[in-house]
Amino acid sequence: LHMGKTMKEDLTVVAKYIIKLYPPEFNVFSIYAELYHNYFASQAKKNAESHLEDKDIYLLLSWVHNFYPKDMRKDHALAMELDKVKLGSLLPSSLSKELENKYLDSEEVTVKNSLSRCLDKEIQRWKEDKEPEKLNGHFQSELLGIFVIQSIYSSQKRAEDISKAVGEELSRRLLKELPAFLRSYRDAFEDFKEKSKKHTYYKPILIANINNCWNFR
């Protein structure tokens, strides 16, 4: 963040004032821009090659795909001059791809585990002597019907915020996880239907789960 802010502010000064003090053939702005970019890229590469936590990988990919090429280099005070300079990406494509795969693997596992924990909690609630919650006057499970969908949607949205390609790849992976979760949900529900007919709130729990199906569709 400090490097990005410094580079943006300094290049703005170069574009507005310093460039006027030199003949055009000196390409003053290009020289400054390339020096700043090369240093920034070297630091990004150094970070990418070190051990990174998941949140750090996400932040670094956000810089590579969004903050640097869009927010910084498309700034109205810099865009015209930067368009003349071929700076390239902050990271080599191979290293960027490696980070993307790490992020996708981690996010896929996170969502999968989150859905599994959610189902375990729901099954535990079926066993309790409590009436299911009502949403808009209808029995429904907020935990399943809302949490699962939001988990998948928010994960997809975060990936799309990195880049369209990363978002599409994560969506493809999660489209495999959702049916697997729904099969586990169905099996657990069928087991409850068979073994818990004497449950105090047997019928309301059935209704709540049937109403969940509409949300999942």
Secondary structure, DSSP 8 states (H G I E B T S, - for coil): -HHHHHHHHHHHHHHHTGGGGS-GGG-HHHHHHHHHHHHHHHHHHHHHTS---HHHHHHHHHIIIIIIIIIITT-TTTHHHHTTS----SS-HHHHHHHHHHHHHHHHHHHHHHHHHHHHHHHHHHHSS----EETTEE--HIIIIIIHHHHHHHHHHHHHH-HHHHHHHHHHHHHHHHHHHHHHHHHHHHHHHH-TT-TTHHHHHHHHHHHHHHH-
